[in-house]
C-alpha cells in the first residue's frame, strides 16, 4: 500500500513515510492509493475478534512496511492503559446505542488514535536513530491525548498550541500540569482556528519543517484517521445483528471532520453495513451548512459548552473533497486555492446529491445541548458530556425505526463539569486522575498567534536534529 496527496504532487510513499511526513509536502493531506474492500466472509470472521485483534486485521490492510508481529506489539502496548476490557464498549440506552470512546488515559476519544501514534513515532525514531519535534494545535482533547502519548519518550519533544482560556479548565490542566522536560504547552491569544492556521503555515515552511524534523499529531496525520476507523467497524460488528437488518447509522459530533471522515472510510471498506453518517455540529455550523446548503463558508467562531467543536475551518474536509471530485487532485488544488483567497466554496446540485447520500447533518444549539443532557439523565440515569449530547440530539433527530443508531460518546462528562451542572444541577463525580490535577504544578507559555513567534519558541526548545 502506497500513499498519495490530495493535491497530487507528492510521489507515492510508504506508510512509515506517511506517518513521519504528517502534512504532505505539497500542502495537501495524505491518503491510501486504494481503500481496501472487505468481503462478507472476512467480515463474518471478524465478529469473533477482540478490539485489539480487529485493529490488527484493519491495520494490516493499510500497513505493508511493518511486519504483523510489530503491528501487534504496537496495538497491545497502546491499549494496555485503557480501563475497559472492550476498549470502546457499546451500550444500549433507550432508543439509541452509545459507543463509549473515553476509556483511555485522558478520558477522550483522541486516546484511541494518539496512544497508537505516540508509540508508533517512538518505534520509528528508535529504528532510524532520528529525533522529532511534534507540533500540534488543539481545541481541547487532542492536546492532552497527544502529550500523554509521548511524554517522557526519548527522541521526541512535543509543542501543543491551545486557545488561551477557550478550553475547559480540566482540558487545560490535563495539558499544562504535564511538566516532563519534552513537553511544551503554548496558549495563544486567539481561537483554535488561529492555532491551526499557524501550524499549517509552519508545516508549509519546508526548510523549517526539515531543519527541526517537525511531525504532526493532528488528524492531518493519516495514522490518526486509520486508528479511528477500527471503532466504527467494531461497533457495527457488535450491533448490526440486533437490528431488523444488517445496517446501522452513526451520529458523530465533529468539528474538524476527522472522526466522521474515519467513519466514511469504514463505510467505504465494509459497504452498505453503515447506512448513514449523521454529522452533528454545535453552533459553529460550518460543516452542517455544507451538507444542508452546499456552502462551505467561514464564519465567526462562537464559544460553546462543547469547545472541542468550536471550529470554523475543518482540516480533514480536503480529504473528503478528493473523493467527492472522483479522486481528481487538480480540482482539489483549485478549490483549496479558491478557499484560501475567498473563505468560501459553493457546490452544484449534482455534487450535493452525492454529499447528502453520504451524510445527514444537524447543528445543535446551546439550549438544545443542555436540554439533551438533562433529558437523557432523567430518562436513563446516564450523563452525557456536551459534545456527546450534540451527537445524541442529532442522532435522535435522524433515527429511523428498525435501524440501530449508534452515537459516539467522545469524552467523559467530568471533563465538562460546568455544562453538566447547568443541565442536571450537579457536577459529575471526578475520576481520581482528574481530581488530582488542581494540586499539580503547571507550565505554559502564552504567545501571540503568529507563526514567527511560535517558530522562535520551537527553535529555542527543540530537539536538535542536526
C-alpha positions in Angstrom: 0.0 0.0 0.0 1.4 3.4 -1.0 0.1 6.8 0.0 -0.7 9.9 -2.1 -1.6 13.5 -1.6 -5.0 15.0 -2.1 -3.2 17.7 -4.3 -1.4 15.1 -6.4 2.2 16.4 -6.4 3.8 14.1 -3.9 5.3 10.8 -5.3 3.6 7.8 -3.7 5.2 7.0 -0.4 5.1 4.2 2.2 3.1 4.1 5.4 6.2 4.9 7.5 7.0 7.9 5.4 3.3 9.0 5.6 3.4 8.9 9.4 6.6 10.9 9.6 5.6 13.4 6.9 2.2 14.3 8.5 1.1 17.1 6.2 2.0 16.4 2.6 4.9 18.5 1.3 2.6 19.9 -1.4 0.3 21.3 1.3 -2.3 18.5 0.8 -3.3 15.6 3.0 -2.1 12.0 2.6 -4.4 9.1 1.7 -4.0 5.5 0.7 -3.9 4.9 -3.1 -6.8 2.5 -2.7 -9.4 1.9 0.1 -9.5 -1.8 0.7 -12.8 -3.5 0.4 -13.7 -6.2 3.0 -15.9 -9.1 1.8 -18.7 -10.8 3.7 -16.7 -13.9 4.5 -13.9 -11.8 6.1 -16.4 -9.6 8.0 -18.1 -12.7 9.3 -14.8 -13.9 10.7 -14.1 -10.5 12.2 -17.2 -10.8 14.5 -15.3 -13.1 16.9 -12.3 -10.8 17.2 -11.4 -8.7 20.2 -10.8 -5.0 19.7 -7.1 -5.5 19.5 -7.4 -8.4 17.1 -9.7 -6.3 14.9 -7.3 -3.4 15.0 -4.6 -5.7 13.7 -6.8 -7.0 10.9 -7.7 -3.5 9.8 -4.2 -2.0 10.2 -2.7 -4.9 8.2 -4.8 -3.8 5.1 -3.2 -0.4 5.2 0.4 -1.1 6.5 2.7 -3.1 4.3 6.1 -1.9 5.6 5.8 -3.1 9.2 5.6 -6.9 9.9 2.3 -8.1 11.5 4.1 -9.0 14.8 5.4 -5.5 15.2 1.9 -4.0 14.5 0.5 -6.4 17.1 3.1 -5.3 19.7 2.2 -1.6 19.0 -1.5 -2.3 19.4 -1.1 -4.2 22.6 1.1 -1.6 24.1 -1.2 1.3 23.0 -4.4 -0.1 24.5 -2.9 -1.6 27.7 -3.7 1.7 29.5 -7.4 1.6 28.7 -9.7 0.8 31.7 -12.4 -1.1 29.9 -11.6 -4.6 28.5 -13.5 -3.9 25.3 -11.6 -0.7 24.7 -14.6 1.0 23.1 -17.7 -0.6 24.5 -21.2 -0.1 23.2 -24.3 0.2 25.4 -28.0 0.4 24.6 -29.6 3.5 26.2 -33.3 3.6 25.3 -33.8 4.1 21.6 -30.1 4.5 20.7 -26.7 3.0 21.4 -23.8 4.8 23.0 -20.3 4.0 21.7 -18.0 5.0 24.7 -14.7 6.2 23.4 -13.4 7.7 26.6 -11.8 4.8 28.5 -8.2 5.8 27.6 -5.8 7.6 29.9 -7.1 11.2 29.2 -10.8 10.2 29.1 -11.4 11.3 25.5 -11.7 9.6 22.1 -8.4 11.0 21.0 -6.6 8.4 23.1 -7.7 5.7 20.7 -5.5 7.1 18.0 -2.9 9.0 19.9 -1.7 6.2 22.2 -1.0 4.3 19.0 0.6 7.2 17.2 2.8 8.1 20.1 4.2 4.5 20.3 4.5 4.4 16.5 6.6 7.6 16.5 8.8 6.2 19.3 9.4 2.9 17.4 10.2 4.6 14.1 12.6 7.0 15.6 14.4 4.3 17.5 14.7 2.3 14.3 16.4 5.2 12.5 18.1 7.0 15.4 16.4 10.2 14.3 14.7 12.9 16.5 11.4 14.6 16.1 9.7 17.8 17.3 5.9 17.3 17.3 3.8 20.4 16.6 0.0 20.4 17.0 -3.0 22.6 17.7 -5.8 21.5 19.9 -9.4 22.7 20.6 -9.3 20.7 23.8 -8.8 16.9 23.9 -6.1 16.3 21.2 -3.5 18.2 23.2 -3.8 16.2 26.4 -4.0 12.9 24.5 -1.0 13.7 22.3 1.0 14.8 25.3 0.1 11.6 27.2 1.1 9.5 24.2 4.7 10.9 24.0 5.5 12.3 27.4 8.9 11.2 28.6 9.7 9.4 25.4 13.3 9.7 24.1 14.0 11.5 20.8 10.7 13.4 20.9 9.7 16.9 22.0 6.1 18.0 21.7 4.7 21.5 21.3 1.0 21.8 21.7 -0.9 25.0 20.9 -4.3 25.7 22.5 -6.5 28.8 22.5 -6.0 30.7 25.8 -9.0 30.3 28.1 -11.1 28.8 25.3 -10.9 25.1 26.6 -12.4 23.7 29.7 -10.5 24.0 32.9 -10.0 20.3 33.1 -8.7 20.2 29.5 -6.3 23.0 30.3 -5.0 21.3 33.4 -4.6 17.9 31.6 -2.1 19.6 29.3 -0.4 22.2 31.4 0.3 20.0 34.5 2.4 17.7 32.4 5.8 19.1 33.1 8.1 16.4 31.6 11.1 18.0 30.0 10.0 17.1 26.5 6.5 18.7 26.8 5.8 22.3 25.9 2.4 23.9 26.1 1.7 27.2 24.3 -1.6 29.1 24.9 -2.2 31.5 22.0 -4.2 34.7 22.1 -6.9 33.7 19.7 -9.1 30.7 18.6 -8.4 27.2 17.7 -8.6 28.1 14.0 -5.9 30.7 14.6 -3.7 28.0 16.1 -4.5 25.5 13.3 -3.6 28.2 10.7 -0.3 28.8 12.4 0.5 25.1 12.5 -0.3 24.7 8.8 1.8 27.8 7.9 4.8 26.4 9.8 4.5 23.0 8.2 4.4 24.7 4.8 7.7 26.3 5.6 9.5 23.2 4.3 13.0 24.4 5.3 11.9 25.0 8.9 10.0 21.7 8.9 13.1 19.8 7.7 15.5 21.7 9.9 13.6 20.8 13.1 12.1 17.5 11.9 8.5 18.5 12.6 5.9 15.8 13.0 2.2 16.1 13.3 -0.3 14.6 15.8 -3.3 16.5 14.5 -5.8 14.5 12.4 -3.9 15.7 9.3 -1.7 12.6 10.2 -3.2 9.6 8.4 -2.4 7.3 11.2 -4.9 9.2 13.4 -7.7 8.5 11.0 -6.7 4.9 10.5 -6.8 4.2 14.2 -10.3 5.7 14.4 -11.7 3.5 11.5 -11.5 0.5 13.8 -14.1 1.5 16.3 -16.7 2.1 13.6 -16.3 -1.4 12.3 -16.1 -2.8 15.8 -19.4 -1.1 16.8 -21.1 -2.3 13.6 -19.9 -5.9 14.2 -21.4 -5.8 17.8 -24.7 -4.1 17.0 -25.8 -5.0 13.5 -27.2 -8.4 14.4 -29.6 -6.7 16.8 -31.4 -4.7 14.2 -34.0 -5.9 11.7 -31.4 -5.6 9.0 -27.6 -5.7 8.9 -27.2 -2.0 8.7 -26.6 0.7 11.3 -26.4 4.5 11.4 -23.8 6.6 13.3 -24.1 10.0 14.8 -20.8 11.8 15.1 -20.1 15.1 17.0 -17.5 16.7 14.8 -15.6 20.0 14.3 -12.5 19.1 12.3 -14.2 16.4 10.1 -11.5 13.9 11.2 -13.7 11.5 13.3 -16.6 11.4 10.8 -14.1 11.0 7.9 -12.9 7.8 9.7 -16.5 6.7 9.6 -16.6 7.5 5.9 -13.5 5.3 5.3 -15.1 2.5 7.3 -18.2 2.7 5.2 -16.2 2.5 2.0 -14.5 -0.6 3.4 -17.5 -2.6 4.6 -20.1 -1.4 2.1 -23.8 -0.8 3.0 -23.5 -2.1 6.6 -23.0 1.5 7.6 -26.1 3.2 6.1 -25.8 6.8 7.1 -23.4 9.0 8.9 -25.0 11.9 10.8 -22.7 14.9 11.0 -23.5 16.7 14.3 -22.1 20.2 14.9 -22.7 22.8 17.7 -23.5 26.4 16.8 -20.2 26.5 14.8 -22.1 25.0 11.9 -19.6 25.2 9.0 -19.9 21.5 8.2 -23.7 21.3 8.7 -24.2 24.2 6.3 -22.0 22.4 3.8 -24.2 19.3 3.9 -27.5 21.1 4.0 -26.9 24.1 1.8 -23.9 23.2 -0.3 -21.8 26.1 1.0 -18.5 25.8 2.8 -18.1 29.3 4.2 -16.0 30.7 7.0 -17.9 32.2 10.0 -17.1 33.7 13.3 -16.1 31.2 16.0 -18.6 31.0 18.8 -17.7 29.8 22.3 -19.9 27.0 23.4 -20.1 24.3 26.1 -18.5 21.9 23.6 -15.2 23.7 23.0 -13.6 20.9 21.0 -16.1 21.7 18.2 -15.6 25.4 18.3 -14.0 25.4 14.8 -14.7 27.2 11.5 -12.0 25.5 9.3 -12.2 21.7 9.2 -8.8 20.5 8.1 -9.9 17.0 7.1 -12.6 18.4 4.7 -10.0 18.3 2.0 -9.7 14.5 2.2 -13.5 14.2 1.6 -13.2 16.7 -1.3 -10.7 14.4 -3.0 -13.3 11.6 -3.1 -16.2 13.9 -3.9 -14.3 15.0 -7.0 -13.7 11.5 -8.2 -10.1 11.4 -6.9 -9.1 14.4 -9.1 -6.3 16.3 -7.3 -6.4 19.1 -9.8 -9.9 20.0 -8.7 -8.9 19.8 -5.0 -5.9 22.2 -5.7 -8.2 24.7 -7.4 -10.7 24.6 -4.6 -8.1 24.9 -1.8 -6.6 27.9 -3.7 -10.1 29.5 -4.1 -10.9 28.9 -0.4 -7.7 30.4 0.8 -8.4 33.5 -1.2 -12.2 33.9 -0.6 -13.0 31.9 2.5 -15.9 30.1 0.8 -16.8 27.4 -1.6 -20.1 26.5 -3.3 -21.1 23.2 -4.7 -23.5 22.4 -7.6 -26.7 20.3 -7.1 -25.4 17.2 -8.8 -22.4 17.1 -6.3 -24.7 17.8 -3.3 -26.8 14.7 -4.1 -23.7 12.7 -3.5 -22.8 14.6 -0.3 -26.3 14.1 1.0 -26.2 10.4 0.2 -23.0 10.2 2.4 -24.1 12.4 5.3 -27.1 13.8 7.1 -26.4 16.9 9.2 -27.7 18.9 12.1 -26.5 22.0 14.0 -27.4 21.8 17.7 -27.8 25.0 19.7 -26.6 25.6 23.2 -30.1 25.4 24.8 -30.6 22.1 22.9 -27.3 20.7 24.1 -28.1 21.5 27.8 -31.7 20.2 27.4 -30.4 16.9 25.9 -28.0 16.3 28.8 -30.9 16.9 31.2 -33.5 14.8 29.4 -31.1 11.9 28.8 -30.1 11.9 32.5 -33.7 12.0 33.7 -34.7 9.1 31.3 -31.7 6.8 31.6 -29.6 8.0 34.6 -26.7 8.4 32.2 -24.6 11.6 32.0 -23.6 12.9 28.5 -20.8 15.3 28.1 -21.8 18.3 25.9 -20.1 17.1 22.7 -21.8 13.7 23.0 -25.1 15.5 23.7 -24.8 17.3 20.4 -24.4 13.9 18.7 -27.2 12.3 20.6 -29.6 15.2 19.7 -28.7 14.8 16.1 -28.9 11.1 16.3 -32.4 11.1 17.8 -33.5 13.6 15.1 -32.5 11.2 12.3 -33.2 7.9 14.0 -35.3 5.5 11.9 -37.2 2.6 13.4 -35.5 -0.7 12.7 -32.1 0.8 12.1 -29.8 1.0 15.1 -28.5 4.5 15.8 -25.0 4.5 17.3 -24.0 7.8 18.9 -20.3 8.4 19.6 -19.5 9.4 23.2 -16.3 11.3 22.7 -15.4 12.4 26.3 -16.0 11.7 29.9 -18.6 14.1 31.3 -16.4 15.0 34.2 -14.2 17.0 31.8 -17.1 19.4 31.3 -18.5 19.7 34.8 -19.9 23.3 34.4 -22.1 22.3 31.5 -23.3 19.2 33.2 -24.1 21.1 36.4 -26.1 23.6 34.4 -28.1 20.7 32.9 -28.7 18.4 35.9 -27.9 20.6 38.9 -24.7 18.8 39.9 -21.3 18.1 38.6 -20.4 14.5 37.7 -18.0 12.8 40.1 -14.4 13.4 39.1 -12.3 10.4 38.4 -9.2 10.3 40.6 -6.9 11.1 37.6 -8.8 14.4 37.1 -9.4 15.3 40.8 -5.6 15.4 41.4 -4.9 17.9 38.6 -5.6 21.0 40.6 -2.9 20.2 43.1 -0.1 19.7 40.5 2.3 22.4 39.3 1.7 23.6 35.8 3.7 25.1 33.0 2.5 27.1 29.9 3.8 29.9 27.6 1.3 32.5 26.4 2.1 33.8 22.9 0.5 35.7 20.1 -1.0 33.6 17.3 1.9 34.5 15.0 3.9 31.9 13.1 7.2 33.7 13.7 6.6 33.8 17.5 5.8 30.1 17.6 8.8 29.2 15.4 11.2 31.2 17.7 9.8 29.2 20.7 10.3 25.9 18.9 13.8 26.9 17.8 14.7 27.7 21.5 13.4 24.4 22.9 13.6 21.9 20.1 15.3 18.5 20.0 18.3 19.3 17.9 18.2 17.2 14.7 21.4 18.4 13.1 
